Structures are given as C-alpha cells and as structure tokens.
Amino acid sequence: MIEVISIPPLATIQDLGRFGYWAQGLGRAGAMDPLAHRVANLLLGNDEEAATLEIPLTPAQFRFVEDSNFALVGAASKATLDGVSLPRVWAGNARAGQVLTLGPLTQGAQVYLSLPGGIDVPRVLGSRSTQLREAFGGIEGRVLEAGDILRPVSASTQMRPLSYSLPPLRPLGGADIVLRVLPSAETEEFSQASRDAFFSQTYTITPASNRQGYRLQGPELTRQATGELRSHGIAPGIVQVPGGGQPIIQLADSATMGGYPKIACVIEPDLWRIGQARAGDNVRFELITLAEARDAEIEETALLENCRRLLDLHEFQKGWS
C-alpha cells in the first residue's frame, strides 16, 4: 500500500484500455505507453492488463505504508528509494516508511508504477482505466492527488531486485523519434508533394498535445480531393490532417469518430514511442508494408516473452539461493 505525498497534475490509473464500446462513442483510454505498462506488470508476475499508475509529469513522491513489492518502468526520472538511485526499469521490495521519489524527467514522458496484482480500483465496463473526459474509472474518474492511497490487489512476497532492458526511444545516434506507419484511407488524396514531405521530413510535437492527441508542426499538407468527408471511425495511431495542413496523431483518449482526412496510421507496436514523446521532440514517419508491420508485432511479442522468461529464471534462481 502506497500513499501519494506529492504528484503533479494528470497522473491517472490505467490498464490496457476499455474495448467493445466504440459503437457507443466511448474510446478505449488505457496506457499511453502500452509496452512500459506491460513490462511493469510482468516484472511483478502480474497479468499484463493489471492497472498501473501512469505518471506523465514529475517530480512526485510516494510513501510505503507497509512492506511491498513494486516496479517502476518508463521514462528516466532519476528515481530514488530513500535516496538510493533506481534503474529506469526496476522491480523489488520497499519497507514500510520508505519514500519513493521521482525527479525531473531526463528522457521520455511517462513513468509507470505497478504493485502486486495491480492497483486495486473498481472495474468499470471491463476496465480499470481512467476516462478523464467521461469522469469514470480509476479513482473516481479523476487524476491522482496528495493523500490518495494506492492498494495492491495481491499480497507481497520477498523478491530479489531485478531490471530489464527496453528498446531505445530513438535509433542509435539519431535525434528524431521514428514512427512506422501504414497508409490510410485518404493517403492517395494528398498531393504527391505532401506525401513526399510527410514521409521524409521532420515534424515537431507542439505544446497543444495531450492524451487525446499530439498536434504536430512541420511541412503543410494539402489534400487534392474536393468536398468534405463524412465523420467516420478513428482509433489511436490514426494521423489526421485538419484544414490547416498540420497533422494530429490520435492517441489513448482519442475520439471514436472524426471527419478530417487520414494520411497514415502509426502501427500498434510503435504507439509506445509516441507515448514517450513530449512537446519539442521531433518525429519522422517511415512508410512500411503490412508484412513489415506484422514483423514488428512479432518482435514486440518476443520482447515480452523474453521478459516472462527472465522472471521465471529469476524465481528459479531465488529458490536455490
């Protein structure tokens, strides 16, 4: 059990999202970085869908009310436990009274904190995720605040600390975040010059960005087709282009319908990359094939399976210690 001592705005309880209600106009919510969320759970032996705390801003502080296991995964935040530095991806024990401190973010945008069995909040419409716009899920449908208590679903057991390596946010030696995309329904309706610019040049994430979507600034895109589009279904990863010509990437809290033309869609295995991006970061879009998208999905599945095997080996070795 953990008490929130201090926390900036916008920290929420999230899992992998709320599915099956798109036709009723309810988006999925869920973790902005699904990969970090999953790993934070796997390191404690939790189900991947268990609820974690998503912390998009720091500094923050938490006090352990009782002895507990916990995992911390995601952005680099100079985390310490009673002043002792912790790796960016870490799981282990804390004793009652110890204080977990998250310092300034030095890389990335989201930190995920998991507890044994997940954070114990009610399941609403099949998920524990917070829907801020609709004000339900998580803790009373709101952001966390000082004094909140986070309770684990399961009891803690003694565990030796362990860490894990995650893929880098940017290519080695690169300054831009590369997002792999597939063409979308209206891709061919944009001018050739616009398509060439979108798939080759850099866009910057603007401060007018949030869990619903990231607004980008870069080469202006022009749709050649005439006439307005009817509203149609959209989902996280869709890249829309409003009349001003500057793209918007729909994210975890995206709407379910929209009428802006779509130039591309970020593949599911790369949503964690945009989730860990922040205002001022530069992104580039790499057009790939369906086969390459499938390979990316297989690669992510293998990474998570390796994490499971690490935990199994860790538990086996503990039995012989």
Secondary structure, DSSP 8 states (H G I E B T S, - for coil): -EEEEE--TT-EEE-S---S-GGGT------SSHHHHHHHHHTTT--TTS-EEEE-S--EEEEESS-EEEEEEEEE---EETTEE--SSEEEEE-TT-EEEE---SEEEEEEEE-TT-B----BTTB---BTTTTBSTBTTB---TT-EE-BSS-------EE-----SS-TT-SSEEEEEEE-TTGGGB-HHHHHHHTTS-EEE-SS--SSEEEEESS---B-S-S----EE--TTEEE--TTS--EEE-TT--SEE-S-EEEEE-GGGHHHHHT--TT-EEEEEE--HHHHHHHHHHHHHHHHHHHHHHHHHHHHHHH-
